[in-house]
Amino acid sequence: RSEGALETNYLEAFDALALMASEGQFPQGHGVGRISSPPRVGDGLLRIDEDGVVVFASPNAVSACHRLGLAFGIDGQHLANTLMRLTRRPGPANESLMLVAGGRASGETEVENAGAVMTLRSIPLVTGGQRIGALVLLRDISELRRRENALLTKDATIREIHHRVKNNLQTVSALLRLQARRIEDPGASQALNEAVRRIASIALVHETLSSSADSSVDFDDVLDRLVNHALELTPRLNELKISRSGSLGSLESRIATPLALVITELIYNSLEHGLESEGSKLEIQIERADKSVKVVIS
């Protein structure tokens, strides 16, 4: 049987790479950009000559170029110039694209426009120290980029929600604090101040979540803030010392919020009743086991 164009070009590409390997010129290293993943069977293959003109394009490569918006065939086109036109980006030329698509350097770069996102990987073909062309692999990563952008948008939205919740809680806390100052009944004023403390502890958790892309909370940071806030409100500020041993690490928000409330209550009760007039030290001891944490406040 006679060989088709696809088989002929694949065999010629193999012969060129095998010859380069025998001469110690292949593999060529990373070169330009960052190599994201190994080549795949489904990647489109382009062969270009020493001038950067396409001499062969596999069906997958042709489809990839069409998804980028190329209305005509890629054969006989200068690959780097054609891709530069398809990106339609203002400003200076993308030097890595010119190097990779021109076959002048090994490595990887991306081509992106409104239609698709492609990775370009170039393998220059060298014989006897002379560059005779290059193999260029095309891979459509549009769906991967869309998912990454969707995750980034989702994370940013969640952080913004936590930020707004924190602001609203702080507003409510300030309003309750104002109301507590106006009430003459000591019992009612104390109840409002307790509500202020509880709301403030929840706000601290949301503040930590709003500054992180993770769904977990660095509870040690939250605990340090709770301690500082408690000391600022006690009349014996200069006489008392709070020490902590052990670490809680990162906790899920569903655990961090109620735990912050519990620890807030214990700290304030200790300061208000245990250290109201005597004593000078409050200790927070944290002991971690495999699947449990023990917090002792004394």
Secondary structure by P-SEA (a helix, b strand, c coil): ccccaaaaaaaaaaaaaaaaaaacccccccccccccccccccbbbbbbccccccccccaaaaaaaaaacccccccccaaaaaaaaaaccccccaaaaaaaaaccccbbbbbbcccbbbbbbbbbbbccccccbbbbbbbbaaaaaaaaaaaaaaaaaaaaaaaaaaaaaaaaaaaaaaaaaacccaaaaaaaaaaaaaaaaaaaaaaaaaaccccccaaaaaaaaaaaaaaaaccccccbbbbbccccccccaaaaaaaaaaaaaaaaaaaaccccccccbbbbbbbbcccbbbbbcc
